[in-house]
């Protein structure tokens, strides 16, 4: 392995690590999307129950709690999307470094 190959190998390993991170984050975002769908169904159920019995404080309290959970999940989704975007940007940067290390050859 030449001296030039060593940095390229390190860059390729960093790229592989970033791609693995993107894969894990993508799996996480899909799980969060599923959680959001489920909690939105629960919100709808509670809203219907509250429409049928507007004076039911227990249902109103439960709805408020579930809406807070939904907000937390949406926040986690936004954070995860930002992490994915950062990891994708890192891959792009590494790709540029690899191209430069190879003398611009593909």
N, C-alpha and C positions, 0 to 999 in steps of 0.2 A: 504494500500500500504506500503510495507516494505521500509526500507532505500535503499536497493539495487534496488528496482523497480523504484524509483524516477529518478536516473541517467539514467536508461535504457529508461524511458519515455521521458526524455529530449533528449537523443540520437536519439530515434525514431522520435521525432518531428524535430530535425535537419536534419535527413535523408529525411523525407518527404519534408521539405523545399528545400533541394538540388535536389530531384527528380522533384519537381515543377519547379525549375530553369532550369533543363535540358530540361524539356518539353517546356518551353517558348523559350529557346535558339534554340531548334530543330525547332520549328515553325518559328523562325526568320531566321535560315539558309535556310529553304525551300523557304521562301519569297525572300531571296537574290539570291538563285539559279534561281528562276523564273525571277528576275530582270536581272541577268546576261544573261540568254537565250534571253530575249527581246532586251537587248542592243547589244548583239552580232549580232542579226539579223539586227539591225539598222546600225551597223558598216559595215556589208556585203553590205547592200543597198547603203550606202554612198561610199564604195570602188568601187562598180560597176558604180555608177554615175560619180565618178572621173575618172574611166578608159574611160568612154565615152566622157568625157569633161575634160581633164587634166588641162586645163587653168582656170577652174572654182574655183576661190579663195574662194567663199562663201561655196561651198561644202567641200573644203579642210579644211576650218576653222571649219565647223560643224563637220567634221570627227574627227578633233583634239579634239574638246570639248567632243564628245561622247566617244572617247578613254580615256579621262581623267575621265569621269564618270564611265566607265567600270573598270578602275584601282581602283577607290575609292570603288566600290562595291566589287571587289575582295579582297581589303584590309579589308573591313568590314567582309567578309566571313572568312578570315583567323583569324581575331580577335575573331569572334564568335566560330569558331572551337576550338581555344585555351581556350575560356571560358567553352565550353562543356567539354573538356578534364579535366580542373581543377575541374569542378563540379563533374565529374565522379570519379576523384581521391578522392575528399572529401567524396563521398558516400562510396568508398572502405575503407577509413580511419575510417569512422563512423561505418561501418560494423565490422571492427576489434575491435573497442572500445566496441561495443555491445557484441561481442563474449567474450571479456575479462571480461566485467561486469557480464556476465552470467556464468563465470567460464569456458569458452571454450565450453560450451554446445550449440548445435544447436537447 
